[in-house]
């Protein structure tokens, strides 16, 4: 469920064509306050994967990598206007474009940002990347990416959200399915809060109903001591066509040692009743100290070695 290649950026690459002009101090306020990848990415003390690394440790690493890749892609779309002079200014609003959407003939693109002051220490910014057919009027603009954030105390701390509205632009006729990284998607929602610990980031991915995995939700919490939690929930259909929901819950301390539990709702007539499919515990070196899989006997290791 990750983006593939760089074709996503080609949709918005036309923004980069305008890099000349003069900044105002207020322009810098807009651009310097934008969230960056490091404000939202998941962090975990990761050991080198070994032959005897715990299976669910590997899965946790993969989930974190996928999580951070998605965050990188979304923040990169915001970064397209960082350091570029606005095309127009209207009070507390700035706009970039419209320009032709590269590799999308017949379409154009623009970016709109609006700033509002909530209090002496709180600033809200709303932004939107929009597309429309060339020659259409302003009522034809369709949001492709929208977002907002509220900074608390400084421009880089606060809370916010980013939405990638793939289904909406698809319905409007924008050829989004030409991008293999977007063709399966309906939307992506990222919500974050980093004003204080625990830092929390949530990433929701919805796919078209024709796919066996319909949606996924990654929730990440980071504490000041380096410990953290990552949950990965997904919903879809089994090979028999039955609806199924599953979750992996990973927890670790600052050294990287931790535990992960895999559970699933395998009985559609007993909604909310989950079955534990497996447990892995590992040390700071990632080596498994205890492992359980449903139906396996005996267990591997001693459950008393688990930190959680």
C-alpha positions as a LaTeX table, in Angstrom:
\begin{tabular}{lrrr}
\hline
Residue & $x$ (\AA) & $y$ (\AA) & $z$ (\AA) \\
\hline
Unk1 & 0.00 & 0.00 & 0.00 \\
Unk2 & 2.94 & 2.34 & $-0.54$ \\
Unk3 & 3.41 & 4.78 & $-3.38$ \\
Unk4 & 5.47 & 3.41 & $-6.24$ \\
Unk5 & 8.12 & 5.41 & $-8.05$ \\
Unk6 & 8.11 & 9.14 & $-8.46$ \\
Unk7 & 5.10 & 9.49 & $-10.76$ \\
Unk8 & 3.01 & 11.01 & $-7.97$ \\
Unk9 & 5.26 & 14.04 & $-8.03$ \\
Unk10 & 4.89 & 14.46 & $-11.78$ \\
Unk11 & 1.26 & 15.40 & $-11.17$ \\
Unk12 & 2.40 & 18.44 & $-9.23$ \\
Unk13 & 5.75 & 19.12 & $-10.86$ \\
Unk14 & 4.40 & 22.13 & $-12.73$ \\
Unk15 & 4.61 & 24.09 & $-9.49$ \\
Unk16 & 8.39 & 24.01 & $-9.74$ \\
Unk17 & 8.38 & 26.07 & $-12.92$ \\
Unk18 & 8.09 & 29.34 & $-11.02$ \\
Unk19 & 11.05 & 29.99 & $-8.78$ \\
Unk20 & 11.74 & 33.64 & $-9.41$ \\
Unk21 & 10.48 & 36.80 & $-7.76$ \\
Unk22 & 10.72 & 38.46 & $-4.35$ \\
Unk23 & 9.62 & 37.26 & $-0.94$ \\
Unk24 & 7.85 & 39.27 & 1.71 \\
Unk25 & 8.24 & 38.57 & 5.41 \\
Unk26 & 4.69 & 37.25 & 5.46 \\
Unk27 & 5.53 & 34.86 & 2.62 \\
Unk28 & 8.23 & 33.37 & 4.81 \\
Unk29 & 5.73 & 32.98 & 7.64 \\
Unk30 & 3.66 & 30.76 & 5.35 \\
Unk31 & 6.53 & 28.62 & 4.15 \\
Unk32 & 8.63 & 28.25 & 7.28 \\
Unk33 & 5.63 & 27.13 & 9.30 \\
Unk34 & 4.79 & 24.17 & 7.06 \\
Unk35 & 5.18 & 20.75 & 8.72 \\
Unk36 & 8.14 & 18.60 & 7.71 \\
Unk37 & 8.66 & 14.85 & 7.56 \\
Unk38 & 10.63 & 14.75 & 10.81 \\
Unk39 & 7.68 & 16.24 & 12.65 \\
Unk40 & 5.50 & 13.22 & 11.87 \\
Unk41 & 7.65 & 10.16 & 11.19 \\
Unk42 & 7.81 & 7.09 & 13.41 \\
Unk43 & 11.06 & 6.44 & 15.27 \\
Unk44 & 12.35 & 3.24 & 16.84 \\
Unk45 & 15.78 & 2.08 & 17.91 \\
Unk46 & 16.33 & $-0.49$ & 15.17 \\
Unk47 & 18.92 & $-3.25$ & 15.31 \\
Unk48 & 20.37 & $-4.88$ & 12.24 \\
Unk49 & 18.12 & $-7.71$ & 11.12 \\
Unk50 & 19.70 & $-11.09$ & 11.88 \\
Unk51 & 18.85 & $-14.61$ & 10.85 \\
Unk52 & 17.35 & $-15.14$ & 14.31 \\
Unk53 & 15.54 & $-11.78$ & 14.54 \\
Unk54 & 11.94 & $-12.13$ & 15.68 \\
Unk55 & 9.47 & $-12.41$ & 12.81 \\
Unk56 & 7.18 & $-9.75$ & 14.29 \\
Unk57 & 10.18 & $-7.48$ & 14.92 \\
Unk58 & 10.80 & $-7.65$ & 11.18 \\
Unk59 & 7.13 & $-6.91$ & 10.55 \\
Unk60 & 7.32 & $-3.91$ & 12.90 \\
Unk61 & 10.36 & $-2.59$ & 11.02 \\
Unk62 & 8.52 & $-3.01$ & 7.71 \\
Unk63 & 5.45 & $-1.20$ & 9.06 \\
Unk64 & 7.57 & 1.70 & 10.31 \\
Unk65 & 9.36 & 1.94 & 6.96 \\
Unk66 & 6.03 & 1.94 & 5.11 \\
Unk67 & 4.63 & 4.49 & 7.55 \\
Unk68 & 7.58 & 6.85 & 7.09 \\
Unk69 & 7.55 & 6.43 & 3.30 \\
Unk70 & 3.92 & 7.52 & 3.20 \\
Unk71 & 4.68 & 10.50 & 5.45 \\
Unk72 & 7.59 & 11.43 & 3.19 \\
Unk73 & 5.41 & 11.33 & 0.07 \\
Unk74 & 2.68 & 13.48 & 1.61 \\
Unk75 & 5.05 & 16.09 & 3.06 \\
Unk76 & 6.92 & 16.20 & $-0.25$ \\
Unk77 & 3.75 & 17.49 & $-1.88$ \\
Unk78 & 3.75 & 20.33 & 0.64 \\
Unk79 & 7.45 & 20.91 & 0.09 \\
Unk80 & 6.76 & 21.74 & $-3.55$ \\
Unk81 & 5.81 & 25.28 & $-2.53$ \\
Unk82 & 8.41 & 25.66 & 0.21 \\
Unk83 & 10.89 & 28.25 & $-1.01$ \\
Unk84 & 8.85 & 29.23 & $-4.09$ \\
Unk85 & 7.46 & 32.76 & $-4.38$ \\
Unk86 & 3.64 & 32.89 & $-4.40$ \\
Unk87 & 1.95 & 33.77 & $-7.66$ \\
Unk88 & $-0.54$ & 36.00 & $-5.90$ \\
Unk89 & $-1.17$ & 37.46 & $-2.44$ \\
Unk90 & $-4.50$ & 38.46 & $-0.96$ \\
Unk91 & $-4.30$ & 39.42 & 2.71 \\
Unk92 & $-3.92$ & 36.20 & 4.69 \\
Unk93 & $-4.09$ & 34.04 & 1.55 \\
Unk94 & $-1.33$ & 32.97 & $-0.81$ \\
Unk95 & $-1.68$ & 31.08 & $-4.08$ \\
Unk96 & 0.73 & 29.33 & $-6.43$ \\
Unk97 & $-0.32$ & 28.77 & $-10.04$ \\
Unk98 & $-2.35$ & 27.78 & $-11.89$ \\
Unk99 & 0.10 & 25.94 & $-14.14$ \\
Unk100 & $-0.30$ & 23.02 & $-16.54$ \\
Unk101 & $-0.18$ & 19.67 & $-14.72$ \\
Unk102 & 2.89 & 17.97 & $-16.14$ \\
Unk103 & 2.18 & 14.59 & $-17.78$ \\
Unk104 & $-1.56$ & 15.26 & $-17.42$ \\
Unk105 & $-2.52$ & 17.03 & $-20.69$ \\
Unk106 & $-5.62$ & 19.17 & $-20.48$ \\
Unk107 & $-5.38$ & 19.73 & $-16.72$ \\
Unk108 & $-3.93$ & 22.47 & $-14.56$ \\
Unk109 & $-3.00$ & 22.78 & $-10.92$ \\
Unk110 & $-2.74$ & 25.36 & $-8.16$ \\
Unk111 & $-1.96$ & 25.58 & $-4.43$ \\
Unk112 & $-3.89$ & 27.75 & $-1.97$ \\
Unk113 & $-2.81$ & 28.55 & 1.59 \\
Unk114 & $-4.72$ & 30.57 & 4.18 \\
Unk115 & $-3.44$ & 31.76 & 7.56 \\
Unk116 & $-5.55$ & 32.61 & 10.59 \\
Unk117 & $-4.58$ & 33.58 & 14.14 \\
Unk118 & $-6.35$ & 31.69 & 16.90 \\
Unk119 & $-4.49$ & 33.26 & 19.84 \\
Unk120 & $-1.14$ & 34.86 & 20.68 \\
Unk121 & 0.54 & 31.46 & 20.60 \\
Unk122 & $-1.70$ & 29.57 & 18.16 \\
Unk123 & $-1.58$ & 29.97 & 14.39 \\
Unk124 & $-3.73$ & 27.93 & 12.00 \\
Unk125 & $-2.78$ & 27.25 & 8.40 \\
Unk126 & $-5.09$ & 25.64 & 5.85 \\
Unk127 & $-3.74$ & 24.51 & 2.50 \\
Unk128 & $-5.08$ & 22.81 & $-0.60$ \\
Unk129 & $-3.58$ & 21.42 & $-3.81$ \\
Unk130 & $-6.28$ & 21.59 & $-6.49$ \\
Unk131 & $-6.77$ & 20.46 & $-10.10$ \\
Unk132 & $-9.21$ & 21.41 & $-12.87$ \\
Unk133 & $-9.60$ & 21.01 & $-16.64$ \\
Unk134 & $-7.82$ & 23.70 & $-18.60$ \\
Unk135 & $-10.17$ & 26.51 & $-19.60$ \\
Unk136 & $-12.70$ & 25.77 & $-16.84$ \\
Unk137 & $-13.85$ & 28.46 & $-14.41$ \\
Unk138 & $-13.03$ & 28.63 & $-10.69$ \\
Unk139 & $-15.99$ & 26.45 & $-9.74$ \\
Unk140 & $-14.25$ & 23.49 & $-11.42$ \\
Unk141 & $-11.31$ & 23.30 & $-8.99$ \\
Unk142 & $-11.24$ & 19.94 & $-7.18$ \\
Unk143 & $-9.04$ & 19.44 & $-4.09$ \\
Unk144 & $-6.43$ & 16.71 & $-4.56$ \\
Unk145 & $-4.54$ & 17.22 & $-1.28$ \\
Unk146 & $-5.89$ & 19.24 & 1.63 \\
Unk147 & $-4.46$ & 19.91 & 5.06 \\
Unk148 & $-4.44$ & 22.06 & 8.12 \\
Unk149 & $-2.34$ & 22.51 & 11.20 \\
Unk150 & $-2.38$ & 24.55 & 14.37 \\
Unk151 & 1.02 & 25.53 & 15.71 \\
Unk152 & 1.39 & 25.85 & 19.46 \\
Unk153 & 4.26 & 27.97 & 20.79 \\
Unk154 & 6.39 & 27.51 & 17.67 \\
Unk155 & 5.85 & 26.86 & 14.00 \\
Unk156 & 7.05 & 23.26 & 14.16 \\
Unk157 & 4.96 & 22.02 & 17.09 \\
Unk158 & 1.23 & 21.51 & 17.23 \\
Unk159 & $-1.36$ & 19.36 & 15.54 \\
Unk160 & $-2.68$ & 18.91 & 12.05 \\
Unk161 & $-3.98$ & 16.68 & 9.30 \\
Unk162 & $-3.31$ & 15.92 & 5.64 \\
Unk163 & $-5.76$ & 14.23 & 3.25 \\
Unk164 & $-5.00$ & 12.85 & $-0.20$ \\
Unk165 & $-8.37$ & 12.70 & $-1.95$ \\
Unk166 & $-7.69$ & 10.27 & $-4.77$ \\
Unk167 & $-11.31$ & 9.18 & $-5.19$ \\
Unk168 & $-12.57$ & 12.75 & $-5.51$ \\
Unk169 & $-10.23$ & 13.71 & $-8.35$ \\
Unk170 & $-10.85$ & 10.33 & $-10.03$ \\
Unk171 & $-14.59$ & 11.06 & $-10.01$ \\
Unk172 & $-13.90$ & 14.49 & $-11.54$ \\
Unk173 & $-12.13$ & 12.86 & $-14.47$ \\
Unk174 & $-8.56$ & 13.58 & $-13.47$ \\
Unk175 & $-6.43$ & 10.68 & $-14.84$ \\
Unk176 & $-5.09$ & 9.64 & $-11.45$ \\
Unk177 & $-5.14$ & 5.94 & $-12.35$ \\
Unk178 & $-2.25$ & 6.52 & $-14.74$ \\
Unk179 & $-0.10$ & 6.63 & $-11.60$ \\
Unk180 & 0.45 & 3.03 & $-10.38$ \\
Unk181 & 0.99 & 4.33 & $-6.85$ \\
Unk182 & $-2.51$ & 5.80 & $-6.77$ \\
Unk183 & $-4.57$ & 3.49 & $-8.95$ \\
Unk184 & $-5.66$ & 1.27 & $-6.01$ \\
Unk185 & $-6.44$ & 4.11 & $-3.62$ \\
Unk186 & $-9.54$ & 6.02 & $-2.55$ \\
Unk187 & $-7.91$ & 8.27 & 0.06 \\
Unk188 & $-5.14$ & 8.68 & 2.60 \\
Unk189 & $-5.61$ & 10.53 & 5.90 \\
Unk190 & $-2.74$ & 11.58 & 8.15 \\
Unk191 & $-3.41$ & 13.13 & 11.58 \\
Unk192 & $-0.63$ & 14.17 & 13.94 \\
Unk193 & 0.06 & 15.89 & 17.25 \\
Unk194 & 3.62 & 16.72 & 18.32 \\
Unk195 & 3.13 & 19.57 & 20.79 \\
Unk196 & 4.14 & 17.30 & 23.67 \\
Unk197 & 4.75 & 13.68 & 24.60 \\
Unk198 & 3.49 & 11.24 & 23.69 \\
Unk199 & 3.80 & 12.30 & 20.06 \\
Unk200 & 0.96 & 10.71 & 18.10 \\
Unk201 & 0.60 & 10.13 & 14.36 \\
Unk202 & $-2.23$ & 8.23 & 12.67 \\
Unk203 & $-2.22$ & 7.13 & 9.03 \\
Unk204 & $-5.38$ & 5.73 & 7.38 \\
Unk205 & $-5.34$ & 4.18 & 3.90 \\
Unk206 & $-8.52$ & 3.28 & 2.00 \\
Unk207 & $-8.38$ & 1.21 & $-1.18$ \\
Unk208 & $-10.96$ & 0.50 & $-3.85$ \\
Unk209 & $-13.52$ & $-2.13$ & $-2.84$ \\
Unk210 & $-12.31$ & $-4.55$ & $-5.51$ \\
Unk211 & $-9.14$ & $-5.32$ & $-3.53$ \\
Unk212 & $-8.97$ & $-7.99$ & $-0.85$ \\
Unk213 & $-7.37$ & $-5.55$ & 1.62 \\
Unk214 & $-9.80$ & $-2.63$ & 1.76 \\
Unk215 & $-8.26$ & $-0.41$ & 4.40 \\
Unk216 & $-5.40$ & $-0.06$ & 6.83 \\
Unk217 & $-4.81$ & 2.12 & 9.88 \\
Unk218 & $-1.40$ & 2.71 & 11.46 \\
Unk219 & $-1.30$ & 4.46 & 14.83 \\
Unk220 & 2.03 & 5.47 & 16.34 \\
Unk221 & 2.89 & 6.87 & 19.76 \\
Unk222 & 6.38 & 8.01 & 20.79 \\
Unk223 & 7.45 & 8.78 & 24.36 \\
Unk224 & 10.26 & 11.06 & 25.50 \\
Unk225 & 12.37 & 8.07 & 26.63 \\
Unk226 & 12.35 & 6.50 & 23.16 \\
Unk227 & 9.72 & 3.90 & 23.96 \\
Unk228 & 6.76 & 3.62 & 21.64 \\
Unk229 & 3.71 & 1.81 & 20.35 \\
Unk230 & 2.68 & 1.00 & 16.80 \\
Unk231 & $-0.64$ & $-0.58$ & 15.90 \\
Unk232 & $-1.52$ & $-1.72$ & 12.41 \\
Unk233 & $-5.17$ & $-2.55$ & 11.78 \\
Unk234 & $-6.42$ & $-3.81$ & 8.44 \\
Unk235 & $-9.74$ & $-4.91$ & 7.02 \\
Unk236 & $-10.48$ & $-7.06$ & 4.02 \\
Unk237 & $-11.63$ & $-10.45$ & 2.82 \\
Unk238 & $-10.14$ & $-13.87$ & 3.33 \\
Unk239 & $-9.52$ & $-16.37$ & 0.54 \\
Unk240 & $-13.04$ & $-17.71$ & 1.13 \\
Unk241 & $-14.58$ & $-14.25$ & 0.74 \\
Unk242 & $-15.38$ & $-13.79$ & 4.42 \\
Unk243 & $-14.83$ & $-10.37$ & 5.99 \\
Unk244 & $-11.84$ & $-10.29$ & 8.31 \\
Unk245 & $-10.18$ & $-7.69$ & 10.52 \\
Unk246 & $-6.74$ & $-8.05$ & 12.07 \\
Unk247 & $-4.33$ & $-6.04$ & 14.20 \\
Unk248 & $-0.66$ & $-6.13$ & 15.03 \\
Unk249 & 0.23 & $-4.33$ & 18.26 \\
Unk250 & 3.95 & $-3.62$ & 18.73 \\
Unk251 & 5.47 & $-2.10$ & 21.87 \\
Unk252 & 9.10 & $-1.36$ & 22.64 \\
Unk253 & 11.37 & 0.44 & 25.09 \\
Unk254 & 14.14 & 2.90 & 24.27 \\
Unk255 & 16.70 & 0.17 & 23.58 \\
Unk256 & 14.46 & $-1.35$ & 20.90 \\
Unk257 & 13.56 & $-4.47$ & 22.88 \\
Unk258 & 9.86 & $-5.18$ & 22.69 \\
Unk259 & 6.86 & $-7.34$ & 21.93 \\
Unk260 & 4.27 & $-7.68$ & 19.17 \\
Unk261 & 0.88 & $-9.44$ & 19.23 \\
Unk262 & $-1.08$ & $-10.44$ & 16.12 \\
Unk263 & $-4.83$ & $-10.84$ & 16.58 \\
Unk264 & $-7.73$ & $-11.29$ & 14.17 \\
Unk265 & $-11.51$ & $-11.44$ & 14.17 \\
Unk266 & $-12.00$ & $-14.79$ & 12.45 \\
Unk267 & $-15.65$ & $-15.35$ & 13.26 \\
Unk268 & $-18.03$ & $-12.95$ & 11.44 \\
Unk269 & $-20.93$ & $-13.99$ & 13.68 \\
Unk270 & $-18.95$ & $-12.94$ & 16.78 \\
Unk271 & $-18.03$ & $-9.34$ & 15.99 \\
Unk272 & $-15.42$ & $-7.92$ & 18.33 \\
Unk273 & $-14.16$ & $-11.29$ & 19.53 \\
Unk274 & $-10.50$ & $-11.57$ & 18.55 \\
Unk275 & $-8.24$ & $-14.59$ & 18.41 \\
Unk276 & $-4.53$ & $-14.34$ & 19.20 \\
Unk277 & $-2.67$ & $-15.71$ & 16.20 \\
Unk278 & 0.84 & $-15.07$ & 17.45 \\
Unk279 & 3.17 & $-13.35$ & 19.93 \\
Unk280 & 6.83 & $-12.43$ & 19.54 \\
Unk281 & 9.13 & $-10.94$ & 22.18 \\
Unk282 & 12.68 & $-9.80$ & 21.44 \\
Unk283 & 15.69 & $-8.22$ & 23.09 \\
Unk284 & 17.65 & $-5.09$ & 22.17 \\
Unk285 & 19.52 & $-7.19$ & 19.59 \\
Unk286 & 16.17 & $-8.09$ & 17.90 \\
Unk287 & 16.68 & $-11.79$ & 18.66 \\
Unk288 & 13.50 & $-13.63$ & 19.58 \\
Unk289 & 13.20 & $-14.51$ & 23.29 \\
Unk290 & 9.66 & $-15.89$ & 23.17 \\
Unk291 & 7.42 & $-16.87$ & 20.27 \\
Unk292 & 3.89 & $-18.26$ & 20.11 \\
Unk293 & 1.85 & $-19.22$ & 17.05 \\
Unk294 & $-1.65$ & $-20.56$ & 17.26 \\
Unk295 & $-1.64$ & $-24.32$ & 16.82 \\
Unk296 & 2.12 & $-24.64$ & 17.51 \\
Unk297 & 3.41 & $-26.72$ & 20.41 \\
Unk298 & 5.73 & $-26.24$ & 22.18 \\
Unk299 & 6.29 & $-22.51$ & 22.42 \\
Unk300 & 9.71 & $-21.03$ & 21.72 \\
Unk301 & 11.42 & $-19.57$ & 24.79 \\
Unk302 & 9.88 & $-18.40$ & 28.04 \\
Unk303 & 7.06 & $-15.84$ & 28.16 \\
Unk304 & 8.58 & $-14.43$ & 31.37 \\
Unk305 & 11.26 & $-12.88$ & 29.13 \\
Unk306 & 8.69 & $-10.54$ & 27.59 \\
Unk307 & 8.82 & $-6.91$ & 28.66 \\
Unk308 & 5.10 & $-6.43$ & 28.27 \\
\hline
\end{tabular}
